[in-house]
Amino acid sequence: MTPRDAADDDSHGRPGRGAGSEGAGRWSDLDRPPLNATALRRGLVREGGLWSELEVVQCTGSTNADLVARAEAGKAAEGAVLVAEEQTAARGRLDRRWTAPARSGLFFSVLLRPSEVPVARWGWLPLLTGVAVATGLSRSAGVDTALKWPNDLLVTVGGEERKAGGILAERAGDGGVVLGVGINVTLRQDELPVPQAGSLGLAGAVSTDRDPLLRAVLRSLEEWYGRWREAAGDPLAAGLQETYAAGCATLGRRVRAELPGDRSVVGEAVAVDGDGRLVLATENGVQEPVGAGDIVHLRPA
């Protein structure tokens, strides 16, 4: 059974009901009101635009899993957006769990079908999404953001870099890609799952209103996806490679790449190449491109 849309139940849209009234508990945290799905659709779904439908559900296991299943069943068109107020089985890269309290962030997935772009260039989609998310949040939340290769969103809290968001890309049938985005918005210090986590609120965001934040991120994603698609996926022609490098906190640092097969490489991250791979200059004088793996930022020796 599909959970009901938050905007379709008037009682859920009134966080100001009396503390003793029935149903007050669900929206008792006035700092975390529900998303307004009707207003989001009105602002984002338009003729000729990328976003074809937008649904907000109260709770699901994973928006990525749900949207992949819909796409493979032929029940979702390009530009479908699925947003959850809470996820119970969300996954990050390398099958890591992503947990957060209900309505404390933005948890959503989108379906893209870049038929004009050679499949060999689809690996840029997670990086493109990272650029779009960082750009959209910088405009709407007023927070300086950076990207850790390939697609973690970093913010500064108390002078320290912390992860406030991540992106997961999954194939959906032969012609589709589902991109899942998780962003911590109002997560408080005592709610952090690990000390290295952060949120927009902890980073001093000028706004933590999730409705305009989501609109800004999706509009930014539409803009960058359009540029990339018009350039047939060429990251240089689309301006994507340069923009990603400019906002990548990994470049210029000494890092350890933990690679498949229990292998690791240590070196300075010197570039992101045309395939979106991170290029490491090792101590042996070899430049090694890394296309998959976990990157650890190391402290200066």
C-alpha positions as CSV (number, residue, x, y, z in Angstrom):
1,M,0.0,0.0,0.0
2,T,1.4,3.4,-0.9
3,P,1.5,5.8,2.0
4,R,-0.7,8.9,1.6
5,D,0.8,12.2,0.4
6,A,1.5,14.5,3.3
7,A,-0.3,17.4,1.6
8,D,-3.5,15.4,1.0
9,D,-4.3,15.1,4.7
10,D,-5.3,18.5,6.2
11,S,-4.8,17.3,9.8
12,H,-1.2,16.6,9.1
13,G,-0.7,20.1,7.7
14,R,-1.5,21.8,11.0
15,P,1.4,21.5,13.3
16,G,-0.1,24.2,15.5
17,R,-2.9,22.0,16.9
18,G,-3.1,21.8,20.7
19,A,-0.7,19.5,22.5
20,G,-3.6,17.5,23.9
21,S,-5.5,17.0,20.7
22,E,-5.6,13.8,18.8
23,G,-2.8,13.4,16.2
24,A,-0.7,16.3,17.6
25,G,2.2,14.0,18.3
26,R,3.1,13.3,14.6
27,W,3.8,17.0,13.9
28,S,4.7,18.1,17.5
29,D,8.2,19.1,16.4
30,L,7.4,22.6,15.1
31,D,10.9,22.9,13.7
32,R,10.1,20.1,11.3
33,P,6.8,20.7,9.5
34,P,5.8,18.4,6.6
35,L,6.7,19.2,3.0
36,N,3.9,20.8,1.0
37,A,3.6,18.4,-1.9
38,T,0.9,20.5,-3.7
39,A,3.1,23.6,-3.7
40,L,6.2,21.6,-4.8
41,R,4.3,20.2,-7.7
42,R,3.0,23.6,-8.7
43,G,6.5,25.1,-8.6
44,L,8.4,22.2,-10.4
45,V,6.1,20.2,-12.6
46,R,5.5,22.2,-15.8
47,E,5.0,21.5,-19.5
48,G,8.3,21.3,-21.3
49,G,10.2,20.9,-18.1
50,L,12.2,17.9,-16.8
51,W,10.1,17.1,-13.8
52,S,7.1,15.1,-14.9
53,E,5.6,14.1,-11.5
54,L,6.4,14.6,-7.8
55,E,5.1,12.4,-5.0
56,V,5.7,12.8,-1.2
57,V,5.2,9.8,1.0
58,Q,5.3,9.7,4.8
59,C,7.6,6.7,5.1
60,T,9.2,4.0,3.0
61,G,12.2,1.7,3.0
62,S,14.1,3.4,0.2
63,T,13.0,5.9,-2.4
64,N,15.7,4.5,-4.7
65,A,14.4,1.0,-4.4
66,D,10.8,2.1,-4.9
67,L,11.6,4.3,-8.0
68,V,13.8,1.6,-9.6
69,A,10.9,-0.9,-9.2
70,R,8.4,1.5,-10.8
71,A,10.8,2.3,-13.7
72,E,11.4,-1.4,-14.4
73,A,7.7,-2.0,-14.3
74,G,7.1,0.8,-16.8
75,K,5.2,2.8,-14.2
76,A,7.5,5.9,-14.1
77,A,8.5,8.4,-16.8
78,E,11.7,10.4,-17.0
79,G,11.6,13.2,-14.5
80,A,9.6,11.3,-11.8
81,V,10.5,12.5,-8.3
82,L,9.8,10.5,-5.2
83,V,10.3,12.1,-1.8
84,A,10.0,10.5,1.6
85,E,9.6,12.3,4.9
86,E,11.3,9.2,6.5
87,Q,13.3,6.2,5.2
88,T,13.7,3.0,7.1
89,A,16.1,1.2,4.8
90,A,18.0,3.9,3.0
91,R,21.4,3.1,1.6
92,G,24.4,5.1,0.7
93,R,27.4,4.2,-1.3
94,L,29.0,0.7,-0.6
95,D,25.7,-0.4,0.9
96,R,26.1,1.8,4.0
97,R,23.0,2.6,6.0
98,W,21.7,6.1,6.0
99,T,19.5,6.9,9.0
100,A,17.8,10.2,10.1
101,P,14.8,11.3,12.1
102,A,11.6,11.9,10.2
103,R,11.4,15.3,8.4
104,S,15.0,16.2,9.5
105,G,16.3,16.3,5.9
106,L,15.6,15.9,2.2
107,F,15.4,12.3,1.1
108,F,14.4,11.8,-2.5
109,S,15.1,10.0,-5.8
110,V,14.7,11.0,-9.4
111,L,14.5,9.0,-12.6
112,L,16.5,10.1,-15.6
113,R,16.7,8.6,-19.1
114,P,19.6,10.2,-20.9
115,S,19.0,8.5,-24.3
116,E,21.0,11.2,-26.2
117,V,24.2,10.5,-24.1
118,P,26.5,7.5,-24.7
119,V,26.3,5.0,-21.9
120,A,30.0,5.4,-21.4
121,R,29.4,8.9,-20.1
122,W,26.6,8.0,-17.6
123,G,29.2,7.7,-14.9
124,W,29.2,11.5,-14.7
125,L,25.6,11.5,-13.5
126,P,26.4,11.2,-9.7
127,L,29.0,13.9,-10.0
128,L,26.6,16.1,-12.0
129,T,24.0,15.6,-9.2
130,G,26.6,16.5,-6.6
131,V,27.4,19.8,-8.4
132,A,23.6,20.5,-8.7
133,V,22.9,19.8,-5.1
134,A,25.9,21.9,-3.9
135,T,24.9,24.8,-6.2
136,G,21.3,24.7,-5.2
137,L,22.0,24.6,-1.5
138,S,24.6,27.4,-1.7
139,R,21.9,29.6,-3.2
140,S,19.0,28.7,-1.0
141,A,20.6,27.9,2.4
142,G,23.5,30.3,2.2
143,V,26.0,27.5,3.3
144,D,29.4,27.0,1.8
145,T,29.4,23.4,0.5
146,A,32.1,21.3,-1.0
147,L,32.2,17.8,-2.6
148,K,34.2,14.9,-1.5
149,W,34.9,12.6,-4.5
150,P,32.8,11.2,-5.9
151,N,29.6,12.6,-4.4
152,D,29.5,13.3,-0.7
153,L,28.3,16.8,0.3
154,L,30.5,18.5,2.9
155,V,29.8,21.4,5.2
156,T,31.9,23.1,7.9
157,V,30.8,22.7,11.5
158,G,33.0,24.2,14.2
159,G,35.9,24.5,11.8
160,E,35.7,20.8,10.8
161,E,34.5,19.3,7.5
162,R,31.5,17.1,8.0
163,K,29.3,15.0,5.7
164,A,25.8,16.4,5.4
165,G,24.6,14.5,2.3
166,G,25.3,11.8,-0.2
167,I,24.2,10.6,-3.6
168,L,23.5,7.0,-4.9
169,A,23.1,6.1,-8.5
170,E,21.4,2.9,-9.7
171,R,20.5,1.6,-13.1
172,A,16.8,1.2,-13.8
173,G,16.3,-1.2,-16.7
174,D,18.2,-0.7,-19.9
175,G,17.6,3.1,-20.4
176,G,17.2,4.6,-17.0
177,V,19.2,5.8,-14.0
178,V,17.7,6.5,-10.6
179,L,19.6,9.1,-8.5
180,G,19.0,9.1,-4.8
181,V,19.9,12.1,-2.7
182,G,20.0,12.4,1.1
183,I,20.6,15.7,2.8
184,N,20.7,16.4,6.5
185,V,18.9,19.7,7.1
186,T,17.9,20.1,10.7
187,L,19.7,17.2,12.3
188,R,20.9,18.3,15.8
189,Q,24.2,17.5,17.4
190,D,22.6,14.9,19.7
191,E,21.0,13.2,16.7
192,L,24.1,12.7,14.6
193,P,24.6,9.0,13.7
194,V,28.4,9.4,13.8
195,P,30.6,12.3,14.9
196,Q,31.7,13.0,11.4
197,A,28.2,13.8,10.3
198,G,26.8,17.3,10.0
199,S,23.7,19.2,8.8
200,L,22.8,22.5,7.1
201,G,21.5,23.7,10.4
202,L,24.7,22.9,12.3
203,A,26.6,24.7,9.5
204,G,24.7,27.9,10.1
205,A,22.3,27.8,7.2
206,V,20.2,31.0,6.8
207,S,17.2,28.8,6.0
208,T,16.3,25.3,6.9
209,D,12.8,25.5,5.3
210,R,12.8,22.2,3.3
211,D,10.3,23.3,0.6
212,P,12.4,26.1,-1.0
213,L,15.6,24.0,-0.5
214,L,14.1,21.1,-2.4
215,R,12.9,23.4,-5.2
216,A,16.3,25.0,-5.5
217,V,18.1,21.6,-5.7
218,L,15.7,20.2,-8.3
219,R,15.8,23.4,-10.4
220,S,19.6,23.3,-10.3
221,L,19.6,19.6,-11.2
222,E,17.3,20.3,-14.2
223,E,19.7,23.0,-15.4
224,W,22.9,20.9,-15.1
225,Y,21.2,17.9,-16.6
226,G,20.0,19.9,-19.5
227,R,23.5,21.3,-20.2
228,W,25.1,17.9,-20.0
229,R,22.5,16.3,-22.2
230,E,22.8,19.1,-24.8
231,A,26.6,18.5,-24.9
232,A,25.9,14.7,-25.5
233,G,27.4,14.0,-22.1
234,D,30.8,15.8,-22.8
235,P,31.7,17.0,-19.3
236,L,34.2,19.6,-20.6
237,A,31.8,21.1,-23.1
238,A,29.0,21.2,-20.5
239,G,31.3,23.0,-18.1
240,L,30.7,20.2,-15.6
241,Q,34.3,18.9,-15.3
242,E,35.6,22.4,-14.5
243,T,32.8,23.2,-12.0
244,Y,33.2,19.9,-10.3
245,A,36.9,20.3,-9.9
246,A,36.5,23.8,-8.5
247,G,34.1,22.6,-5.8
248,C,35.9,19.3,-5.0
249,A,37.5,19.3,-1.5
250,T,39.4,16.1,-2.4
251,L,41.6,17.7,-5.0
252,G,45.0,18.9,-3.8
253,R,44.9,16.7,-0.7
254,R,46.7,13.5,0.3
255,V,44.2,10.7,0.3
256,R,43.9,6.9,0.7
257,A,41.8,5.1,-1.9
258,E,40.4,1.9,-0.6
259,L,39.7,-0.1,-3.7
260,P,37.9,-3.3,-4.5
261,G,39.8,-6.5,-3.7
262,D,41.2,-5.2,-0.4
263,R,43.7,-3.0,-2.2
264,S,44.6,0.6,-1.3
265,V,46.5,3.4,-2.9
266,V,47.9,6.5,-1.2
267,G,48.7,9.6,-3.1
268,E,47.8,13.2,-3.8
269,A,44.5,13.8,-5.6
270,V,45.6,15.9,-8.6
271,A,42.7,15.8,-11.0
272,V,39.3,14.5,-12.1
273,D,39.7,13.1,-15.6
274,G,37.3,13.1,-18.5
275,D,35.6,9.9,-17.3
276,G,35.0,11.3,-13.8
277,R,37.8,9.3,-12.2
278,L,39.9,10.7,-9.4
279,V,43.6,10.8,-10.5
280,L,46.1,10.1,-7.7
281,A,49.8,10.9,-7.9
282,T,51.5,8.2,-5.9
283,E,54.8,8.3,-4.1
284,N,56.2,6.1,-6.9
285,G,55.7,8.8,-9.4
286,V,52.7,7.0,-11.0
287,Q,49.4,8.7,-11.8
288,E,46.6,6.2,-11.0
289,P,43.0,6.9,-11.9
290,V,40.4,5.6,-9.4
291,G,37.0,4.9,-10.8
292,A,35.4,3.2,-7.8
293,G,36.3,2.9,-4.1
294,D,36.2,4.7,-0.8
295,I,38.4,7.9,-0.4
296,V,39.8,8.9,3.0
297,H,41.1,12.4,3.4
298,L,44.4,12.1,5.2
299,R,46.0,14.7,7.5
300,P,49.1,16.3,6.1
301,A,52.2,14.3,7.0
